[in-house]
Amino acid sequence: MVAGGVPFPMLSDAGGKVGTAYGVYDGDAGVETRGRFLIDPDGIIQAYEVLTPPVGRNVGESIRQIQAFQLVRESKGTQATPSGWRPGKPTLRPGTDLVGNVWKEWKTHSAFD
């Protein structure tokens, strides 16, 4: 890796095989649509976002989502992260009593803001 370079392998998809597998290859244009796929250590896609070329992606949001997925995985599903959650903020405890009542948690924990 070159100093200041990207700290992970990058690939080129010159025929669109990877893009086709993920459903983002535009065969007419010969390019992939911008996409982000979060794949867990078991190889399961946990999240994805596909945007048309005029709209940029938000790296900060990608990092936040990775942190949230890591926390949920480490907790073995005993914690869930509300919209906009950041490390150190309150989490939710999944369960049937939470269904339809998430707003009460938001009201109780202003830290979700």
Phi and psi restraints in degrees (range 20) as a CNS / XPLOR table:
assign (resid 1 and name C) (resid 2 and name N)
       (resid 2 and name CA) (resid 2 and name C) 1.0 -80.3 20.0 2
assign (resid 2 and name N) (resid 2 and name CA)
       (resid 2 and name C) (resid 3 and name N) 1.0 141.2 20.0 2
assign (resid 2 and name C) (resid 3 and name N)
       (resid 3 and name CA) (resid 3 and name C) 1.0 -51.9 20.0 2
assign (resid 3 and name N) (resid 3 and name CA)
       (resid 3 and name C) (resid 4 and name N) 1.0 130.3 20.0 2
assign (resid 3 and name C) (resid 4 and name N)
       (resid 4 and name CA) (resid 4 and name C) 1.0 81.3 20.0 2
assign (resid 4 and name N) (resid 4 and name CA)
       (resid 4 and name C) (resid 5 and name N) 1.0 2.2 20.0 2
assign (resid 4 and name C) (resid 5 and name N)
       (resid 5 and name CA) (resid 5 and name C) 1.0 -82.9 20.0 2
assign (resid 5 and name N) (resid 5 and name CA)
       (resid 5 and name C) (resid 6 and name N) 1.0 -174.3 20.0 2
assign (resid 5 and name C) (resid 6 and name N)
       (resid 6 and name CA) (resid 6 and name C) 1.0 -76.9 20.0 2
assign (resid 6 and name N) (resid 6 and name CA)
       (resid 6 and name C) (resid 7 and name N) 1.0 127.6 20.0 2
assign (resid 6 and name C) (resid 7 and name N)
       (resid 7 and name CA) (resid 7 and name C) 1.0 -83.7 20.0 2
assign (resid 7 and name N) (resid 7 and name CA)
       (resid 7 and name C) (resid 8 and name N) 1.0 23.6 20.0 2
assign (resid 7 and name C) (resid 8 and name N)
       (resid 8 and name CA) (resid 8 and name C) 1.0 -149.9 20.0 2
assign (resid 8 and name N) (resid 8 and name CA)
       (resid 8 and name C) (resid 9 and name N) 1.0 158.6 20.0 2
assign (resid 8 and name C) (resid 9 and name N)
       (resid 9 and name CA) (resid 9 and name C) 1.0 -64.4 20.0 2
assign (resid 9 and name N) (resid 9 and name CA)
       (resid 9 and name C) (resid 10 and name N) 1.0 143.9 20.0 2
assign (resid 9 and name C) (resid 10 and name N)
       (resid 10 and name CA) (resid 10 and name C) 1.0 -118.7 20.0 2
assign (resid 10 and name N) (resid 10 and name CA)
       (resid 10 and name C) (resid 11 and name N) 1.0 156.7 20.0 2
assign (resid 10 and name C) (resid 11 and name N)
       (resid 11 and name CA) (resid 11 and name C) 1.0 -130.9 20.0 2
assign (resid 11 and name N) (resid 11 and name CA)
       (resid 11 and name C) (resid 12 and name N) 1.0 161.8 20.0 2
assign (resid 11 and name C) (resid 12 and name N)
       (resid 12 and name CA) (resid 12 and name C) 1.0 -115.2 20.0 2
assign (resid 12 and name N) (resid 12 and name CA)
       (resid 12 and name C) (resid 13 and name N) 1.0 136.9 20.0 2
assign (resid 12 and name C) (resid 13 and name N)
       (resid 13 and name CA) (resid 13 and name C) 1.0 -112.9 20.0 2
assign (resid 13 and name N) (resid 13 and name CA)
       (resid 13 and name C) (resid 14 and name N) 1.0 56.9 20.0 2
assign (resid 13 and name C) (resid 14 and name N)
       (resid 14 and name CA) (resid 14 and name C) 1.0 -58.9 20.0 2
assign (resid 14 and name N) (resid 14 and name CA)
       (resid 14 and name C) (resid 15 and name N) 1.0 17.9 20.0 2
assign (resid 14 and name C) (resid 15 and name N)
       (resid 15 and name CA) (resid 15 and name C) 1.0 -146.7 20.0 2
assign (resid 15 and name N) (resid 15 and name CA)
       (resid 15 and name C) (resid 16 and name N) 1.0 -6.3 20.0 2
assign (resid 15 and name C) (resid 16 and name N)
       (resid 16 and name CA) (resid 16 and name C) 1.0 78.2 20.0 2
assign (resid 16 and name N) (resid 16 and name CA)
       (resid 16 and name C) (resid 17 and name N) 1.0 16.4 20.0 2
assign (resid 16 and name C) (resid 17 and name N)
       (resid 17 and name CA) (resid 17 and name C) 1.0 -63.6 20.0 2
assign (resid 17 and name N) (resid 17 and name CA)
       (resid 17 and name C) (resid 18 and name N) 1.0 -45.0 20.0 2
assign (resid 17 and name C) (resid 18 and name N)
       (resid 18 and name CA) (resid 18 and name C) 1.0 -68.0 20.0 2
assign (resid 18 and name N) (resid 18 and name CA)
       (resid 18 and name C) (resid 19 and name N) 1.0 -46.3 20.0 2
assign (resid 18 and name C) (resid 19 and name N)
       (resid 19 and name CA) (resid 19 and name C) 1.0 -59.5 20.0 2
assign (resid 19 and name N) (resid 19 and name CA)
       (resid 19 and name C) (resid 20 and name N) 1.0 -37.8 20.0 2
assign (resid 19 and name C) (resid 20 and name N)
       (resid 20 and name CA) (resid 20 and name C) 1.0 -66.3 20.0 2
assign (resid 20 and name N) (resid 20 and name CA)
       (resid 20 and name C) (resid 21 and name N) 1.0 -42.8 20.0 2
assign (resid 20 and name C) (resid 21 and name N)
       (resid 21 and name CA) (resid 21 and name C) 1.0 -60.6 20.0 2
assign (resid 21 and name N) (resid 21 and name CA)
       (resid 21 and name C) (resid 22 and name N) 1.0 -34.2 20.0 2
assign (resid 21 and name C) (resid 22 and name N)
       (resid 22 and name CA) (resid 22 and name C) 1.0 -95.8 20.0 2
assign (resid 22 and name N) (resid 22 and name CA)
       (resid 22 and name C) (resid 23 and name N) 1.0 2.3 20.0 2
assign (resid 22 and name C) (resid 23 and name N)
       (resid 23 and name CA) (resid 23 and name C) 1.0 74.0 20.0 2
assign (resid 23 and name N) (resid 23 and name CA)
       (resid 23 and name C) (resid 24 and name N) 1.0 24.7 20.0 2
assign (resid 23 and name C) (resid 24 and name N)
       (resid 24 and name CA) (resid 24 and name C) 1.0 -119.0 20.0 2
assign (resid 24 and name N) (resid 24 and name CA)
       (resid 24 and name C) (resid 25 and name N) 1.0 5.3 20.0 2
assign (resid 24 and name C) (resid 25 and name N)
       (resid 25 and name CA) (resid 25 and name C) 1.0 -84.0 20.0 2
assign (resid 25 and name N) (resid 25 and name CA)
       (resid 25 and name C) (resid 26 and name N) 1.0 127.8 20.0 2
assign (resid 25 and name C) (resid 26 and name N)
       (resid 26 and name CA) (resid 26 and name C) 1.0 -99.7 20.0 2
assign (resid 26 and name N) (resid 26 and name CA)
       (resid 26 and name C) (resid 27 and name N) 1.0 96.7 20.0 2
assign (resid 26 and name C) (resid 27 and name N)
       (resid 27 and name CA) (resid 27 and name C) 1.0 -60.5 20.0 2
assign (resid 27 and name N) (resid 27 and name CA)
       (resid 27 and name C) (resid 28 and name N) 1.0 -35.7 20.0 2
assign (resid 27 and name C) (resid 28 and name N)
       (resid 28 and name CA) (resid 28 and name C) 1.0 -64.6 20.0 2
assign (resid 28 and name N) (resid 28 and name CA)
       (resid 28 and name C) (resid 29 and name N) 1.0 -39.9 20.0 2
assign (resid 28 and name C) (resid 29 and name N)
       (resid 29 and name CA) (resid 29 and name C) 1.0 -90.1 20.0 2
assign (resid 29 and name N) (resid 29 and name CA)
       (resid 29 and name C) (resid 30 and name N) 1.0 -17.6 20.0 2
assign (resid 29 and name C) (resid 30 and name N)
       (resid 30 and name CA) (resid 30 and name C) 1.0 74.1 20.0 2
assign (resid 30 and name N) (resid 30 and name CA)
       (resid 30 and name C) (resid 31 and name N) 1.0 25.5 20.0 2
assign (resid 30 and name C) (resid 31 and name N)
       (resid 31 and name CA) (resid 31 and name C) 1.0 -141.0 20.0 2
assign (resid 31 and name N) (resid 31 and name CA)
       (resid 31 and name C) (resid 32 and name N) 1.0 164.2 20.0 2
assign (resid 31 and name C) (resid 32 and name N)
       (resid 32 and name CA) (resid 32 and name C) 1.0 -88.2 20.0 2
assign (resid 32 and name N) (resid 32 and name CA)
       (resid 32 and name C) (resid 33 and name N) 1.0 147.6 20.0 2
assign (resid 32 and name C) (resid 33 and name N)
       (resid 33 and name CA) (resid 33 and name C) 1.0 -75.1 20.0 2
assign (resid 33 and name N) (resid 33 and name CA)
       (resid 33 and name C) (resid 34 and name N) 1.0 148.6 20.0 2
assign (resid 33 and name C) (resid 34 and name N)
       (resid 34 and name CA) (resid 34 and name C) 1.0 -61.4 20.0 2
assign (resid 34 and name N) (resid 34 and name CA)
       (resid 34 and name C) (resid 35 and name N) 1.0 128.1 20.0 2
assign (resid 34 and name C) (resid 35 and name N)
       (resid 35 and name CA) (resid 35 and name C) 1.0 -146.2 20.0 2
assign (resid 35 and name N) (resid 35 and name CA)
       (resid 35 and name C) (resid 36 and name N) 1.0 154.7 20.0 2
assign (resid 35 and name C) (resid 36 and name N)
       (resid 36 and name CA) (resid 36 and name C) 1.0 -133.3 20.0 2
assign (resid 36 and name N) (resid 36 and name CA)
       (resid 36 and name C) (resid 37 and name N) 1.0 128.1 20.0 2
assign (resid 36 and name C) (resid 37 and name N)
       (resid 37 and name CA) (resid 37 and name C) 1.0 -125.6 20.0 2
assign (resid 37 and name N) (resid 37 and name CA)
       (resid 37 and name C) (resid 38 and name N) 1.0 125.0 20.0 2
assign (resid 37 and name C) (resid 38 and name N)
       (resid 38 and name CA) (resid 38 and name C) 1.0 -100.7 20.0 2
assign (resid 38 and name N) (resid 38 and name CA)
       (resid 38 and name C) (resid 39 and name N) 1.0 114.8 20.0 2
assign (resid 38 and name C) (resid 39 and name N)
       (resid 39 and name CA) (resid 39 and name C) 1.0 -115.0 20.0 2
assign (resid 39 and name N) (resid 39 and name CA)
       (resid 39 and name C) (resid 40 and name N) 1.0 126.0 20.0 2
assign (resid 39 and name C) (resid 40 and name N)
       (resid 40 and name CA) (resid 40 and name C) 1.0 -77.5 20.0 2
assign (resid 40 and name N) (resid 40 and name CA)
       (resid 40 and name C) (resid 41 and name N) 1.0 172.0 20.0 2
assign (resid 40 and name C) (resid 41 and name N)
       (resid 41 and name CA) (resid 41 and name C) 1.0 -60.1 20.0 2
assign (resid 41 and name N) (resid 41 and name CA)
       (resid 41 and name C) (resid 42 and name N) 1.0 -18.0 20.0 2
assign (resid 41 and name C) (resid 42 and name N)
       (resid 42 and name CA) (resid 42 and name C) 1.0 -88.5 20.0 2
assign (resid 42 and name N) (resid 42 and name CA)
       (resid 42 and name C) (resid 43 and name N) 1.0 1.3 20.0 2
assign (resid 42 and name C) (resid 43 and name N)
       (resid 43 and name CA) (resid 43 and name C) 1.0 84.1 20.0 2
assign (resid 43 and name N) (resid 43 and name CA)
       (resid 43 and name C) (resid 44 and name N) 1.0 14.4 20.0 2
assign (resid 43 and name C) (resid 44 and name N)
       (resid 44 and name CA) (resid 44 and name C) 1.0 -97.8 20.0 2
assign (resid 44 and name N) (resid 44 and name CA)
       (resid 44 and name C) (resid 45 and name N) 1.0 129.0 20.0 2
assign (resid 44 and name C) (resid 45 and name N)
       (resid 45 and name CA) (resid 45 and name C) 1.0 -70.2 20.0 2
assign (resid 45 and name N) (resid 45 and name CA)
       (resid 45 and name C) (resid 46 and name N) 1.0 117.4 20.0 2
assign (resid 45 and name C) (resid 46 and name N)
       (resid 46 and name CA) (resid 46 and name C) 1.0 -95.0 20.0 2
assign (resid 46 and name N) (resid 46 and name CA)
       (resid 46 and name C) (resid 47 and name N) 1.0 -26.0 20.0 2
assign (resid 46 and name C) (resid 47 and name N)
       (resid 47 and name CA) (resid 47 and name C) 1.0 -158.3 20.0 2
assign (resid 47 and name N) (resid 47 and name CA)
       (resid 47 and name C) (resid 48 and name N) 1.0 152.0 20.0 2
assign (resid 47 and name C) (resid 48 and name N)
       (resid 48 and name CA) (resid 48 and name C) 1.0 -152.4 20.0 2
assign (resid 48 and name N) (resid 48 and name CA)
       (resid 48 and name C) (resid 49 and name N) 1.0 155.7 20.0 2
assign (resid 48 and name C) (resid 49 and name N)
       (resid 49 and name CA) (resid 49 and name C) 1.0 -144.5 20.0 2
assign (resid 49 and name N) (resid 49 and name CA)
       (resid 49 and name C) (resid 50 and name N) 1.0 129.4 20.0 2
assign (resid 49 and name C) (resid 50 and name N)
       (resid 50 and name CA) (resid 50 and name C) 1.0 -123.8 20.0 2
assign (resid 50 and name N) (resid 50 and name CA)
       (resid 50 and name C) (resid 51 and name N) 1.0 126.9 20.0 2
assign (resid 50 and name C) (resid 51 and name N)
       (resid 51 and name CA) (resid 51 and name C) 1.0 -123.4 20.0 2
assign (resid 51 and name N) (resid 51 and name CA)
       (resid 51 and name C) (resid 52 and name N) 1.0 148.0 20.0 2
assign (resid 51 and name C) (resid 52 and name N)
       (resid 52 and name CA) (resid 52 and name C) 1.0 -74.0 20.0 2
assign (resid 52 and name N) (resid 52 and name CA)
       (resid 52 and name C) (resid 53 and name N) 1.0 155.1 20.0 2
assign (resid 52 and name C) (resid 53 and name N)
       (resid 53 and name CA) (resid 53 and name C) 1.0 -51.0 20.0 2
assign (resid 53 and name N) (resid 53 and name CA)
       (resid 53 and name C) (resid 54 and name N) 1.0 -33.6 20.0 2
assign (resid 53 and name C) (resid 54 and name N)
       (resid 54 and name CA) (resid 54 and name C) 1.0 -73.2 20.0 2
assign (resid 54 and name N) (resid 54 and name CA)
       (resid 54 and name C) (resid 55 and name N) 1.0 -8.0 20.0 2
assign (resid 54 and name C) (resid 55 and name N)
       (resid 55 and name CA) (resid 55 and name C) 1.0 -111.4 20.0 2
assign (resid 55 and name N) (resid 55 and name CA)
       (resid 55 and name C) (resid 56 and name N) 1.0 126.2 20.0 2
assign (resid 55 and name C) (resid 56 and name N)
       (resid 56 and name CA) (resid 56 and name C) 1.0 -83.3 20.0 2
assign (resid 56 and name N) (resid 56 and name CA)
       (resid 56 and name C) (resid 57 and name N) 1.0 163.7 20.0 2
assign (resid 56 and name C) (resid 57 and name N)
       (resid 57 and name CA) (resid 57 and name C) 1.0 -96.3 20.0 2
assign (resid 57 and name N) (resid 57 and name CA)
       (resid 57 and name C) (resid 58 and name N) 1.0 163.8 20.0 2
assign (resid 57 and name C) (resid 58 and name N)
       (resid 58 and name CA) (resid 58 and name C) 1.0 -115.7 20.0 2
assign (resid 58 and name N) (resid 58 and name CA)
       (resid 58 and name C) (resid 59 and name N) 1.0 104.6 20.0 2
assign (resid 58 and name C) (resid 59 and name N)
       (resid 59 and name CA) (resid 59 and name C) 1.0 -62.4 20.0 2
assign (resid 59 and name N) (resid 59 and name CA)
       (resid 59 and name C) (resid 60 and name N) 1.0 -37.5 20.0 2
assign (resid 59 and name C) (resid 60 and name N)
       (resid 60 and name CA) (resid 60 and name C) 1.0 -59.1 20.0 2
assign (resid 60 and name N) (resid 60 and name CA)
       (resid 60 and name C) (resid 61 and name N) 1.0 -39.6 20.0 2
assign (resid 60 and name C) (resid 61 and name N)
       (resid 61 and name CA) (resid 61 and name C) 1.0 -69.1 20.0 2
assign (resid 61 and name N) (resid 61 and name CA)
       (resid 61 and name C) (resid 62 and name N) 1.0 -37.4 20.0 2
assign (resid 61 and name C) (resid 62 and name N)
       (resid 62 and name CA) (resid 62 and name C) 1.0 -61.4 20.0 2
assign (resid 62 and name N) (resid 62 and name CA)
       (resid 62 and name C) (resid 63 and name N) 1.0 -45.1 20.0 2
assign (resid 62 and name C) (resid 63 and name N)
       (resid 63 and name CA) (resid 63 and name C) 1.0 -63.9 20.0 2
assign (resid 63 and name N) (resid 63 and name CA)
       (resid 63 and name C) (resid 64 and name N) 1.0 -42.0 20.0 2
assign (resid 63 and name C) (resid 64 and name N)
       (resid 64 and name CA) (resid 64 and name C) 1.0 -60.2 20.0 2
assign (resid 64 and name N) (resid 64 and name CA)
       (resid 64 and name C) (resid 65 and name N) 1.0 -43.6 20.0 2
assign (resid 64 and name C) (resid 65 and name N)
       (resid 65 and name CA) (resid 65 and name C) 1.0 -66.3 20.0 2
assign (resid 65 and name N) (resid 65 and name CA)
       (resid 65 and name C) (resid 66 and name N) 1.0 -39.6 20.0 2
assign (resid 65 and name C) (resid 66 and name N)
       (resid 66 and name CA) (resid 66 and name C) 1.0 -60.5 20.0 2
assign (resid 66 and name N) (resid 66 and name CA)
       (resid 66 and name C) (resid 67 and name N) 1.0 -44.9 20.0 2
assign (resid 66 and name C) (resid 67 and name N)
       (resid 67 and name CA) (resid 67 and name C) 1.0 -61.0 20.0 2
assign (resid 67 and name N) (resid 67 and name CA)
       (resid 67 and name C) (resid 68 and name N) 1.0 -40.5 20.0 2
assign (resid 67 and name C) (resid 68 and name N)
       (resid 68 and name CA) (resid 68 and name C) 1.0 -65.9 20.0 2
assign (resid 68 and name N) (resid 68 and name CA)
       (resid 68 and name C) (resid 69 and name N) 1.0 -44.8 20.0 2
assign (resid 68 and name C) (resid 69 and name N)
       (resid 69 and name CA) (resid 69 and name C) 1.0 -63.6 20.0 2
assign (resid 69 and name N) (resid 69 and name CA)
       (resid 69 and name C) (resid 70 and name N) 1.0 -38.1 20.0 2
assign (resid 69 and name C) (resid 70 and name N)
       (resid 70 and name CA) (resid 70 and name C) 1.0 -63.1 20.0 2
assign (resid 70 and name N) (resid 70 and name CA)
       (resid 70 and name C) (resid 71 and name N) 1.0 -44.5 20.0 2
assign (resid 70 and name C) (resid 71 and name N)
       (resid 71 and name CA) (resid 71 and name C) 1.0 -61.6 20.0 2
assign (resid 71 and name N) (resid 71 and name CA)
       (resid 71 and name C) (resid 72 and name N) 1.0 -45.9 20.0 2
assign (resid 71 and name C) (resid 72 and name N)
       (resid 72 and name CA) (resid 72 and name C) 1.0 -62.6 20.0 2
assign (resid 72 and name N) (resid 72 and name CA)
       (resid 72 and name C) (resid 73 and name N) 1.0 -42.4 20.0 2
assign (resid 72 and name C) (resid 73 and name N)
       (resid 73 and name CA) (resid 73 and name C) 1.0 -64.3 20.0 2
assign (resid 73 and name N) (resid 73 and name CA)
       (resid 73 and name C) (resid 74 and name N) 1.0 -46.4 20.0 2
assign (resid 73 and name C) (resid 74 and name N)
       (resid 74 and name CA) (resid 74 and name C) 1.0 -62.6 20.0 2
assign (resid 74 and name N) (resid 74 and name CA)
       (resid 74 and name C) (resid 75 and name N) 1.0 -31.8 20.0 2
assign (resid 74 and name C) (resid 75 and name N)
       (resid 75 and name CA) (resid 75 and name C) 1.0 -82.8 20.0 2
assign (resid 75 and name N) (resid 75 and name CA)
       (resid 75 and name C) (resid 76 and name N) 1.0 -0.7 20.0 2
assign (resid 75 and name C) (resid 76 and name N)
       (resid 76 and name CA) (resid 76 and name C) 1.0 56.5 20.0 2
assign (resid 76 and name N) (resid 76 and name CA)
       (resid 76 and name C) (resid 77 and name N) 1.0 36.0 20.0 2
assign (resid 76 and name C) (resid 77 and name N)
       (resid 77 and name CA) (resid 77 and name C) 1.0 83.0 20.0 2
assign (resid 77 and name N) (resid 77 and name CA)
       (resid 77 and name C) (resid 78 and name N) 1.0 6.7 20.0 2
assign (resid 77 and name C) (resid 78 and name N)
       (resid 78 and name CA) (resid 78 and name C) 1.0 -82.6 20.0 2
assign (resid 78 and name N) (resid 78 and name CA)
       (resid 78 and name C) (resid 79 and name N) 1.0 -8.8 20.0 2
assign (resid 78 and name C) (resid 79 and name N)
       (resid 79 and name CA) (resid 79 and name C) 1.0 -128.6 20.0 2
assign (resid 79 and name N) (resid 79 and name CA)
       (resid 79 and name C) (resid 80 and name N) 1.0 148.7 20.0 2
assign (resid 79 and name C) (resid 80 and name N)
       (resid 80 and name CA) (resid 80 and name C) 1.0 -130.6 20.0 2
assign (resid 80 and name N) (resid 80 and name CA)
       (resid 80 and name C) (resid 81 and name N) 1.0 152.6 20.0 2
assign (resid 80 and name C) (resid 81 and name N)
       (resid 81 and name CA) (resid 81 and name C) 1.0 -109.3 20.0 2
assign (resid 81 and name N) (resid 81 and name CA)
       (resid 81 and name C) (resid 82 and name N) 1.0 127.7 20.0 2
assign (resid 81 and name C) (resid 82 and name N)
       (resid 82 and name CA) (resid 82 and name C) 1.0 -73.1 20.0 2
assign (resid 82 and name N) (resid 82 and name CA)
       (resid 82 and name C) (resid 83 and name N) 1.0 169.1 20.0 2
assign (resid 82 and name C) (resid 83 and name N)
       (resid 83 and name CA) (resid 83 and name C) 1.0 -53.1 20.0 2
assign (resid 83 and name N) (resid 83 and name CA)
       (resid 83 and name C) (resid 84 and name N) 1.0 131.4 20.0 2
assign (resid 83 and name C) (resid 84 and name N)
       (resid 84 and name CA) (resid 84 and name C) 1.0 78.1 20.0 2
assign (resid 84 and name N) (resid 84 and name CA)
       (resid 84 and name C) (resid 85 and name N) 1.0 4.7 20.0 2
assign (resid 84 and name C) (resid 85 and name N)
       (resid 85 and name CA) (resid 85 and name C) 1.0 -54.6 20.0 2
assign (resid 85 and name N) (resid 85 and name CA)
       (resid 85 and name C) (resid 86 and name N) 1.0 144.2 20.0 2
assign (resid 85 and name C) (resid 86 and name N)
       (resid 86 and name CA) (resid 86 and name C) 1.0 -129.9 20.0 2
assign (resid 86 and name N) (resid 86 and name CA)
       (resid 86 and name C) (resid 87 and name N) 1.0 152.9 20.0 2
assign (resid 86 and name C) (resid 87 and name N)
       (resid 87 and name CA) (resid 87 and name C) 1.0 -52.1 20.0 2
assign (resid 87 and name N) (resid 87 and name CA)
       (resid 87 and name C) (resid 88 and name N) 1.0 135.4 20.0 2
assign (resid 87 and name C) (resid 88 and name N)
       (resid 88 and name CA) (resid 88 and name C) 1.0 93.0 20.0 2
assign (resid 88 and name N) (resid 88 and name CA)
       (resid 88 and name C) (resid 89 and name N) 1.0 -13.7 20.0 2
assign (resid 88 and name C) (resid 89 and name N)
       (resid 89 and name CA) (resid 89 and name C) 1.0 -86.7 20.0 2
assign (resid 89 and name N) (resid 89 and name CA)
       (resid 89 and name C) (resid 90 and name N) 1.0 161.9 20.0 2
assign (resid 89 and name C) (resid 90 and name N)
       (resid 90 and name CA) (resid 90 and name C) 1.0 -61.4 20.0 2
assign (resid 90 and name N) (resid 90 and name CA)
       (resid 90 and name C) (resid 91 and name N) 1.0 149.4 20.0 2
assign (resid 90 and name C) (resid 91 and name N)
       (resid 91 and name CA) (resid 91 and name C) 1.0 -112.5 20.0 2
assign (resid 91 and name N) (resid 91 and name CA)
       (resid 91 and name C) (resid 92 and name N) 1.0 173.7 20.0 2
assign (resid 91 and name C) (resid 92 and name N)
       (resid 92 and name CA) (resid 92 and name C) 1.0 -107.2 20.0 2
assign (resid 92 and name N) (resid 92 and name CA)
       (resid 92 and name C) (resid 93 and name N) 1.0 153.9 20.0 2
assign (resid 92 and name C) (resid 93 and name N)
       (resid 93 and name CA) (resid 93 and name C) 1.0 -104.2 20.0 2
assign (resid 93 and name N) (resid 93 and name CA)
       (resid 93 and name C) (resid 94 and name N) 1.0 108.2 20.0 2
assign (resid 93 and name C) (resid 94 and name N)
       (resid 94 and name CA) (resid 94 and name C) 1.0 -59.7 20.0 2
assign (resid 94 and name N) (resid 94 and name CA)
       (resid 94 and name C) (resid 95 and name N) 1.0 144.5 20.0 2
assign (resid 94 and name C) (resid 95 and name N)
       (resid 95 and name CA) (resid 95 and name C) 1.0 169.2 20.0 2
assign (resid 95 and name N) (resid 95 and name CA)
       (resid 95 and name C) (resid 96 and name N) 1.0 166.9 20.0 2
assign (resid 95 and name C) (resid 96 and name N)
       (resid 96 and name CA) (resid 96 and name C) 1.0 -63.6 20.0 2
assign (resid 96 and name N) (resid 96 and name CA)
       (resid 96 and name C) (resid 97 and name N) 1.0 -28.1 20.0 2
assign (resid 96 and name C) (resid 97 and name N)
       (resid 97 and name CA) (resid 97 and name C) 1.0 -70.7 20.0 2
assign (resid 97 and name N) (resid 97 and name CA)
       (resid 97 and name C) (resid 98 and name N) 1.0 -15.7 20.0 2
assign (resid 97 and name C) (resid 98 and name N)
       (resid 98 and name CA) (resid 98 and name C) 1.0 -84.4 20.0 2
assign (resid 98 and name N) (resid 98 and name CA)
       (resid 98 and name C) (resid 99 and name N) 1.0 -23.8 20.0 2
assign (resid 98 and name C) (resid 99 and name N)
       (resid 99 and name CA) (resid 99 and name C) 1.0 -59.5 20.0 2
assign (resid 99 and name N) (resid 99 and name CA)
       (resid 99 and name C) (resid 100 and name N) 1.0 122.7 20.0 2
assign (resid 99 and name C) (resid 100 and name N)
       (resid 100 and name CA) (resid 100 and name C) 1.0 78.3 20.0 2
assign (resid 100 and name N) (resid 100 and name CA)
       (resid 100 and name C) (resid 101 and name N) 1.0 -0.5 20.0 2
assign (resid 100 and name C) (resid 101 and name N)
       (resid 101 and name CA) (resid 101 and name C) 1.0 -121.5 20.0 2
assign (resid 101 and name N) (resid 101 and name CA)
       (resid 101 and name C) (resid 102 and name N) 1.0 10.8 20.0 2
assign (resid 101 and name C) (resid 102 and name N)
       (resid 102 and name CA) (resid 102 and name C) 1.0 -57.9 20.0 2
assign (resid 102 and name N) (resid 102 and name CA)
       (resid 102 and name C) (resid 103 and name N) 1.0 -35.5 20.0 2
assign (resid 102 and name C) (resid 103 and name N)
       (resid 103 and name CA) (resid 103 and name C) 1.0 -59.2 20.0 2
assign (resid 103 and name N) (resid 103 and name CA)
       (resid 103 and name C) (resid 104 and name N) 1.0 -32.3 20.0 2
assign (resid 103 and name C) (resid 104 and name N)
       (resid 104 and name CA) (resid 104 and name C) 1.0 -66.1 20.0 2
assign (resid 104 and name N) (resid 104 and name CA)
       (resid 104 and name C) (resid 105 and name N) 1.0 -37.9 20.0 2
assign (resid 104 and name C) (resid 105 and name N)
       (resid 105 and name CA) (resid 105 and name C) 1.0 -65.1 20.0 2
assign (resid 105 and name N) (resid 105 and name CA)
       (resid 105 and name C) (resid 106 and name N) 1.0 -42.0 20.0 2
assign (resid 105 and name C) (resid 106 and name N)
       (resid 106 and name CA) (resid 106 and name C) 1.0 -60.7 20.0 2
assign (resid 106 and name N) (resid 106 and name CA)
       (resid 106 and name C) (resid 107 and name N) 1.0 -42.4 20.0 2
assign (resid 106 and name C) (resid 107 and name N)
       (resid 107 and name CA) (resid 107 and name C) 1.0 -66.9 20.0 2
assign (resid 107 and name N) (resid 107 and name CA)
       (resid 107 and name C) (resid 108 and name N) 1.0 -38.6 20.0 2
assign (resid 107 and name C) (resid 108 and name N)
       (resid 108 and name CA) (resid 108 and name C) 1.0 -72.6 20.0 2
assign (resid 108 and name N) (resid 108 and name CA)
       (resid 108 and name C) (resid 109 and name N) 1.0 -39.5 20.0 2
assign (resid 108 and name C) (resid 109 and name N)
       (resid 109 and name CA) (resid 109 and name C) 1.0 -110.6 20.0 2
assign (resid 109 and name N) (resid 109 and name CA)
       (resid 109 and name C) (resid 110 and name N) 1.0 89.3 20.0 2
assign (resid 109 and name C) (resid 110 and name N)
       (resid 110 and name CA) (resid 110 and name C) 1.0 -62.2 20.0 2
assign (resid 110 and name N) (resid 110 and name CA)
       (resid 110 and name C) (resid 111 and name N) 1.0 -12.0 20.0 2
assign (resid 110 and name C) (resid 111 and name N)
       (resid 111 and name CA) (resid 111 and name C) 1.0 -67.5 20.0 2
assign (resid 111 and name N) (resid 111 and name CA)
       (resid 111 and name C) (resid 112 and name N) 1.0 -12.4 20.0 2
assign (resid 111 and name C) (resid 112 and name N)
       (resid 112 and name CA) (resid 112 and name C) 1.0 -71.1 20.0 2
assign (resid 112 and name N) (resid 112 and name CA)
       (resid 112 and name C) (resid 113 and name N) 1.0 -16.5 20.0 2
